Amino acid sequence: MKRFSLFAPILAAVLLSSLLVAQNQPTASKIGYLNARVVVEAHPQFARVKDLQARAEAELKPLRDQIQPLDAKIRAGNATAQEQQNYRTLAQSLQESSKKWSDQQNAALRPITEEIDQLIGKVAKEQGFAIVLDQEIAASSGLVVYAAEELDITQAIVRALPK
């Protein structure tokens, strides 16, 4: 019992001293935000993604244009068996092509977003931000209803992008 009575004050002293040391260390306390879409679109490699989007649209639009009248006929109950078969074939082609283009765009975006994530961490740390939110997501989800403009780090991230 005597050992425990000596152990408790020592433990309390150690915990108290660690709390005092932790309080003396500066910690980031600001919450910032950025418009991630603006930052991604400002990246110099985003032109490749835009090119992929344009090529995808050029391939997918004719398929969508062929499907729409068939879809209307099917919904109205006026489609022949051949039109229904054509619809299924076109829908499958559209789905496969959409996936192909989506995969290519995601592969092109991945290195861009990875680089931007690193820049966000660097700039946030330099400016003393503990948390950085995406402006569009925070606003649309209702998570944030107001944020002061001086907490916006979008332009700081854009300036930090490689040229």
Backbone bond lengths (Angstrom), bond angles and torsions (degrees), N, CA, C in turn:
res aa  C-N    CA-C-N  psi(-1)  N-CA   C-N-CA  omega(-1)  CA-C   N-CA-C  phi
1 M - - - 1.443 - - 1.513 110.53 -
2 K 1.337 116.29 -34.90 1.449 120.60 -178.06 1.533 110.26 -66.97
3 R 1.342 117.04 -36.98 1.462 120.65 178.44 1.520 110.75 -61.16
4 F 1.309 117.37 -42.77 1.459 121.81 -179.92 1.521 110.94 -63.28
5 S 1.331 118.42 -38.22 1.460 121.11 -178.74 1.523 111.08 -67.58
6 L 1.332 118.54 -27.18 1.465 121.13 175.13 1.525 111.24 -83.12
7 F 1.312 117.10 -33.01 1.460 122.15 -177.94 1.527 112.10 -67.53
8 A 1.311 117.99 -40.52 1.467 122.42 -176.77 1.520 112.24 -60.33
9 P 1.347 120.95 -48.43 1.461 119.48 179.27 1.529 112.70 -65.49
10 I 1.322 117.10 -34.73 1.465 119.99 178.63 1.525 109.95 -66.54
11 L 1.326 116.40 -44.60 1.461 121.19 178.02 1.521 110.54 -60.81
12 A 1.309 116.82 -43.36 1.461 120.99 179.16 1.522 110.89 -62.66
13 A 1.320 117.92 -40.52 1.469 121.74 178.91 1.523 111.24 -64.89
14 V 1.323 116.76 -42.09 1.467 120.51 178.68 1.528 110.71 -63.62
15 L 1.319 117.69 -45.73 1.465 121.37 179.11 1.522 111.30 -63.08
16 L 1.306 117.85 -41.89 1.456 121.86 179.74 1.519 110.87 -64.86
17 S 1.317 117.13 -41.95 1.465 119.76 -179.64 1.527 110.82 -67.28
18 S 1.323 117.89 -36.62 1.468 119.56 178.25 1.522 110.73 -68.38
19 L 1.315 117.74 -33.80 1.465 120.60 175.86 1.515 111.16 -66.71
20 L 1.321 117.10 -40.53 1.458 120.39 179.09 1.524 110.96 -65.80
21 V 1.322 117.47 -39.84 1.459 121.46 177.37 1.523 109.87 -64.86
22 A 1.327 117.77 -42.28 1.463 121.76 -179.76 1.523 110.85 -64.01
23 Q 1.325 117.65 -34.81 1.458 120.34 179.99 1.521 111.61 -70.61
24 N 1.321 118.38 -26.70 1.453 121.44 -178.94 1.517 112.56 -80.32
25 Q 1.317 118.41 -15.65 1.454 121.34 179.20 1.517 109.17 -83.77
26 P 1.345 117.04 131.12 1.465 118.61 -179.65 1.530 110.55 -68.94
27 T 1.298 115.70 135.43 1.453 120.29 177.12 1.524 108.48 -124.29
28 A 1.308 115.71 142.42 1.452 120.46 177.74 1.516 108.35 -69.40
29 S 1.310 115.68 139.07 1.461 118.44 -178.62 1.523 112.55 -133.09
30 K 1.316 117.72 -3.10 1.464 120.10 -178.79 1.531 110.70 -84.53
31 I 1.305 113.87 149.43 1.462 120.68 174.08 1.521 106.38 -114.82
32 G 1.313 115.74 124.05 1.454 120.62 -179.23 1.504 111.25 -115.30
33 Y 1.314 114.58 178.80 1.464 119.53 177.83 1.522 109.53 -148.26
34 L 1.302 115.41 163.33 1.454 121.79 176.25 1.517 108.64 -150.61
35 N 1.313 114.51 159.76 1.457 120.57 174.37 1.525 105.97 -96.42
36 A 1.313 116.75 97.86 1.463 122.25 -174.57 1.523 112.07 -61.34
37 R 1.326 117.42 -35.85 1.460 120.32 179.85 1.527 110.39 -62.02
38 V 1.328 117.03 -43.69 1.467 121.52 179.65 1.523 110.26 -62.37
39 V 1.322 116.68 -42.80 1.462 120.83 -179.51 1.527 110.62 -64.83
40 V 1.313 117.32 -46.03 1.471 120.61 -179.72 1.528 110.17 -61.99
41 E 1.314 117.10 -44.17 1.463 120.32 -179.02 1.524 112.19 -68.40
42 A 1.325 118.67 -21.55 1.461 122.30 178.58 1.533 112.12 -83.60
43 H 1.320 116.77 -12.64 1.465 120.40 -178.99 1.526 109.50 -65.80
44 P 1.332 117.96 136.99 1.465 119.82 -177.91 1.531 114.47 -61.46
45 Q 1.324 118.64 -26.47 1.469 120.87 179.83 1.526 112.65 -84.82
46 F 1.336 117.39 -2.23 1.460 119.65 -178.68 1.532 111.48 -68.11
47 A 1.330 118.04 -21.44 1.467 120.98 177.73 1.529 110.75 -57.24
48 R 1.319 116.68 -35.54 1.473 120.57 177.84 1.528 110.62 -64.65
49 V 1.312 116.90 -40.01 1.462 121.28 179.04 1.527 109.32 -65.72
50 K 1.327 116.58 -42.90 1.477 120.50 178.33 1.531 110.60 -60.87
51 D 1.328 116.30 -39.66 1.461 120.36 178.08 1.527 110.43 -63.36
52 L 1.321 116.90 -43.33 1.468 120.72 177.52 1.523 111.01 -62.68
53 Q 1.331 117.39 -39.81 1.460 121.17 178.56 1.526 110.92 -62.79
54 A 1.316 116.61 -42.32 1.471 120.54 179.85 1.533 110.78 -66.21
55 R 1.326 116.56 -42.95 1.464 119.69 178.38 1.525 111.11 -65.27
56 A 1.328 116.63 -38.24 1.464 120.33 178.29 1.524 110.05 -63.60
57 E 1.318 116.25 -45.91 1.470 119.94 -179.26 1.525 110.75 -62.32
58 A 1.323 117.21 -38.81 1.465 120.96 178.67 1.527 111.48 -62.93
59 E 1.313 117.50 -34.14 1.467 120.87 179.09 1.528 112.25 -82.40
60 L 1.335 117.08 -37.53 1.457 120.64 -173.57 1.528 113.83 -82.79
61 K 1.316 118.04 -30.42 1.468 120.51 -176.22 1.533 112.44 -60.21
62 P 1.336 119.84 -46.41 1.469 118.54 177.86 1.537 112.97 -59.72
63 L 1.318 116.54 -36.71 1.470 119.13 177.94 1.530 110.35 -65.03
64 R 1.342 116.17 -43.96 1.475 119.62 178.43 1.526 110.81 -63.02
65 D 1.328 115.46 -40.04 1.471 119.63 179.80 1.530 111.65 -63.98
66 Q 1.318 118.26 -33.44 1.467 121.42 177.91 1.532 111.67 -75.96
67 I 1.320 115.86 -32.67 1.463 120.35 -177.27 1.526 112.40 -74.60
68 Q 1.324 117.87 -36.56 1.467 120.87 -173.63 1.527 113.95 -55.58
69 P 1.332 120.23 -50.80 1.473 117.47 -179.95 1.536 112.89 -65.65
70 L 1.336 115.90 -34.24 1.470 118.73 177.53 1.524 110.56 -66.80
71 D 1.326 116.99 -39.11 1.459 121.86 178.19 1.525 110.17 -62.44
72 A 1.327 116.51 -41.90 1.470 120.50 179.33 1.529 110.71 -63.13
73 K 1.329 116.13 -41.92 1.470 119.70 179.36 1.532 111.10 -65.59
74 I 1.317 116.22 -41.00 1.468 120.12 -179.76 1.519 110.26 -64.47
75 R 1.329 116.96 -44.01 1.472 121.40 179.49 1.534 111.65 -64.12
76 A 1.323 115.68 -34.13 1.461 119.55 179.54 1.530 111.77 -80.50
77 G 1.331 115.97 -13.01 1.459 119.91 -179.98 1.517 112.99 83.18
78 N 1.331 117.34 17.88 1.464 121.87 -177.30 1.520 113.41 -105.55
79 A 1.305 119.30 8.45 1.458 121.30 -174.67 1.527 110.94 -84.45
80 T 1.316 113.59 139.64 1.465 119.31 175.19 1.526 108.39 -78.82
81 A 1.316 115.51 170.40 1.468 120.27 178.34 1.529 110.17 -62.42
82 Q 1.330 116.55 -38.30 1.475 120.66 179.54 1.541 110.13 -65.58
83 E 1.328 117.33 -41.01 1.468 121.15 179.32 1.531 110.68 -66.17
84 Q 1.324 115.70 -37.91 1.464 118.82 177.05 1.528 110.96 -64.97
85 Q 1.325 116.42 -40.71 1.466 120.96 177.33 1.531 110.37 -64.55
86 N 1.333 116.63 -43.14 1.467 120.47 178.03 1.534 110.46 -61.10
87 Y 1.319 115.66 -40.36 1.460 120.70 179.15 1.527 110.37 -60.90
88 R 1.328 116.89 -47.50 1.461 120.50 -179.79 1.534 111.34 -61.45
89 T 1.318 116.41 -42.11 1.464 120.95 179.80 1.527 110.49 -64.34
90 L 1.334 116.52 -46.31 1.467 120.61 179.38 1.530 111.16 -65.03
91 A 1.320 116.95 -40.67 1.467 120.63 -179.84 1.529 110.51 -63.18
92 Q 1.322 116.42 -40.11 1.460 120.12 178.23 1.529 110.28 -66.48
93 S 1.321 117.13 -42.42 1.468 120.63 177.56 1.522 111.03 -62.13
94 L 1.321 116.18 -41.93 1.460 120.71 179.10 1.529 110.32 -63.16
95 Q 1.306 116.57 -44.29 1.465 120.53 -179.67 1.526 111.03 -62.99
96 E 1.326 117.22 -45.03 1.467 120.96 -179.52 1.527 110.96 -65.19
97 S 1.326 116.65 -43.49 1.463 120.17 179.60 1.523 111.23 -66.40
98 S 1.322 116.64 -39.97 1.467 120.62 178.75 1.524 110.47 -61.35
99 K 1.325 116.44 -42.81 1.467 120.27 179.41 1.524 110.74 -64.92
100 K 1.318 116.63 -42.30 1.468 120.74 179.80 1.524 110.19 -59.26
101 W 1.335 116.47 -48.54 1.466 120.26 -178.75 1.526 111.63 -68.71
102 S 1.298 116.81 -36.65 1.464 120.64 178.09 1.527 110.41 -63.73
103 D 1.316 116.91 -43.17 1.466 121.23 178.04 1.525 111.12 -61.76
104 Q 1.327 116.91 -41.72 1.465 120.87 179.70 1.535 110.93 -66.06
105 Q 1.324 116.38 -41.91 1.460 119.82 179.00 1.526 111.01 -66.05
106 N 1.317 116.90 -41.85 1.467 120.22 178.49 1.531 111.12 -62.84
107 A 1.335 116.47 -39.42 1.467 120.37 178.49 1.532 110.43 -65.30
108 A 1.316 117.64 -36.84 1.467 121.07 178.59 1.529 111.25 -73.35
109 L 1.327 117.67 -32.23 1.468 121.68 -179.21 1.527 113.24 -78.26
110 R 1.321 117.06 -29.46 1.462 121.02 -173.69 1.528 112.97 -53.54
111 P 1.354 120.25 -52.38 1.476 118.35 -179.02 1.532 112.16 -65.97
112 I 1.315 117.00 -30.26 1.464 120.98 178.35 1.522 109.68 -65.17
113 T 1.316 116.53 -50.13 1.464 119.71 -177.26 1.530 111.65 -68.49
114 E 1.319 117.58 -33.89 1.461 120.01 177.17 1.529 110.55 -63.95
115 E 1.320 116.38 -43.44 1.467 120.59 178.79 1.527 110.71 -65.26
116 I 1.317 116.33 -42.06 1.464 120.39 179.45 1.526 110.74 -65.18
117 D 1.324 117.99 -40.03 1.467 120.75 177.65 1.530 110.47 -58.47
118 Q 1.327 116.83 -42.07 1.464 120.18 178.45 1.529 110.84 -64.80
119 L 1.329 116.94 -41.96 1.464 120.60 178.78 1.522 111.59 -64.21
120 I 1.324 116.34 -39.70 1.470 120.11 178.72 1.525 109.45 -60.66
121 G 1.314 117.44 -45.54 1.462 121.12 178.60 1.522 111.55 -60.83
122 K 1.320 116.28 -43.14 1.469 120.62 -178.83 1.526 110.96 -65.10
123 V 1.321 117.04 -50.47 1.469 121.00 -178.33 1.524 110.48 -65.58
124 A 1.322 117.20 -41.38 1.465 120.70 179.38 1.521 110.67 -60.50
125 K 1.308 116.15 -44.18 1.466 120.15 179.84 1.528 110.17 -64.67
126 E 1.334 117.18 -45.01 1.468 121.08 179.82 1.527 112.00 -60.74
127 Q 1.324 116.87 -35.67 1.457 120.53 -176.32 1.531 112.88 -95.73
128 G 1.317 117.94 3.57 1.456 121.73 174.62 1.517 115.34 79.48
129 F 1.328 117.28 29.47 1.468 120.49 177.86 1.519 110.06 -92.80
130 A 1.313 115.90 132.57 1.464 121.06 176.98 1.525 110.30 -88.64
131 I 1.319 116.52 -31.20 1.468 122.68 -177.71 1.519 107.84 -138.59
132 V 1.338 116.27 140.37 1.458 122.13 173.32 1.522 107.47 -128.62
133 L 1.330 116.05 125.70 1.462 122.71 -179.11 1.519 110.52 -106.60
134 D 1.324 116.24 154.28 1.458 121.20 171.31 1.527 107.10 -81.25
135 Q 1.313 115.75 122.24 1.461 121.95 -175.28 1.523 112.61 -56.02
136 E 1.312 117.44 -47.65 1.462 120.84 -176.22 1.528 111.81 -65.85
137 I 1.312 116.92 -42.98 1.466 120.15 -179.45 1.524 110.52 -68.74
138 A 1.325 116.35 -43.53 1.467 119.71 -179.64 1.526 110.99 -62.51
139 A 1.342 116.58 -40.02 1.465 119.96 -179.00 1.525 111.42 -72.03
140 S 1.325 117.24 -43.71 1.467 119.40 -176.49 1.530 112.39 -70.71
141 S 1.330 116.60 -27.61 1.465 119.62 -179.78 1.524 111.99 -84.24
142 G 1.317 116.55 -12.50 1.455 119.99 -176.80 1.518 112.38 82.46
143 L 1.330 116.23 4.16 1.453 121.54 179.83 1.531 110.89 -62.11
144 V 1.332 116.01 -41.00 1.463 121.34 179.68 1.517 107.73 -125.50
145 V 1.316 116.33 127.96 1.464 120.19 178.57 1.523 111.90 -106.92
146 Y 1.328 117.14 -15.34 1.459 121.24 176.95 1.521 108.93 -152.94
147 A 1.326 115.81 141.41 1.458 121.77 173.84 1.523 107.93 -149.53
148 A 1.300 116.38 133.18 1.464 121.65 179.60 1.526 109.79 -67.50
149 E 1.324 116.11 143.83 1.464 120.68 -177.37 1.522 112.97 -61.21
150 E 1.323 117.41 -30.25 1.465 119.08 -178.81 1.525 112.77 -69.23
151 L 1.314 118.26 -8.14 1.460 122.33 176.60 1.530 112.39 -92.75
152 D 1.329 116.96 -2.06 1.468 122.77 179.86 1.528 109.07 -81.50
153 I 1.317 117.27 118.08 1.469 120.89 179.96 1.529 112.49 -106.42
154 T 1.321 116.95 15.39 1.475 120.39 -178.05 1.523 111.43 -54.75
155 Q 1.335 117.32 -52.87 1.462 120.19 -176.20 1.521 112.06 -67.05
156 A 1.311 117.82 -32.02 1.473 120.18 176.70 1.523 109.97 -64.36
157 I 1.314 117.16 -38.18 1.467 121.16 178.30 1.528 109.49 -69.85
158 V 1.327 117.54 -43.33 1.471 121.13 179.54 1.537 109.83 -59.79
159 R 1.344 116.94 -43.05 1.471 120.11 178.71 1.535 111.78 -65.00
160 A 1.313 117.63 -28.57 1.467 121.80 -179.36 1.532 113.19 -81.17
161 L 1.336 117.02 -10.82 1.463 120.12 179.71 1.522 110.83 -64.63
162 P 1.332 116.88 150.24 1.474 118.89 175.38 1.524 109.62 -65.98
163 K 1.276 115.11 151.13 1.489 119.13 -178.69 1.487 112.96 -92.22
